Amino acid sequence: MPSPRHPKVRSGLLLGLILLGLYGVLAYVALPSAWSHYEHQRGLEGQPMLTHTGQGIPGDPLNVGLVGSQEDIVRAMHAAGWHPADPITFRTSLKIIGSVVLDRPDPDAPVSPLFYEGRREDLAFEKPVGSSADRRHHVRLWNVLARGQEGRPVWLGSATFDRGVGLSRYTGQVTHHIAPDIDAERDGLISDLVQAGMVEVRYQVSGIGPTLSGRNGEGDPYSTDGEIWMAVLVTAGEKRTQPPTELATPALVTAKDAIWKAVVGSSPQQ
């Protein structure tokens, strides 16, 4: 058996190290860099794409973006069937507990706060499912740019689906648990806005990046292709009768998304 000093063994080890190094550069530097794209909203480049809990634990990733004034957002979300969430108070906490325990609707139930660069969400909306507040679509939004490329405010948000109430895996507190497919929630929110005629233009920018086994601030698993879908909203609530214009996504990102769908489709359900 050849010893490690044998020329063929040394060559094999060297080749293995070279290949390992190339893999590291490709997987962790080159491809993520190539997939990052902000051509349609350059002010977002370099922005963090992850929220945190009040305890500083990494929370839900950002996956949606809206362009427009606060008034434009409120009008659009209302037209799409989404309700503003109440602030958390003793009264609203009792109200949501009653909704879950008694299985009765609470379309304005509060959402727990998350923080982006130290700021809790500026706006929060929800869309109830069924007769109780334990299952609902919801989104938190932060104003991140006063003026984007369209000359209007830019908001980033985290859209998730509350699948039930339980205990946090990290803190033991009573909380909602999210469904793992956060891309479905992102796509559902954008679809609701489009169907309501509230979107002029839509396009993608990079978010957190492809993540197959992430964990949010409550310990819930999630997966995402890592893209943010941006929706430029109509002004003054003037409903659009034509489908929104969709700006092109770089070919490499489109290929990455196709590969991602194939990988996720072949993976067992979480």
Secondary structure, DSSP 8 states (H G I E B T S, - for coil): ---TTSHHHHHHHHHHHHHHHHHHHIIIIIHHHHH---TT-GGGTT---EEE-TTS-EEEE--EEEES-HHHHHHHHHHTT-EE-----HHHHHHHHHHHHHT---TT------EETTEE-SEEEEEE-TTSTTSEEEEEEEEEESS-TTSS-EEEEEEEEEEEEEE-TTT--EEEEE-SBHHHHHHHHHHHHHHTT-EEEEEEEE-S--EEEEE-TTS-EEEE--EEEEEEE-STT----S--EE----HHHHHHHHHHHHHHHHS---
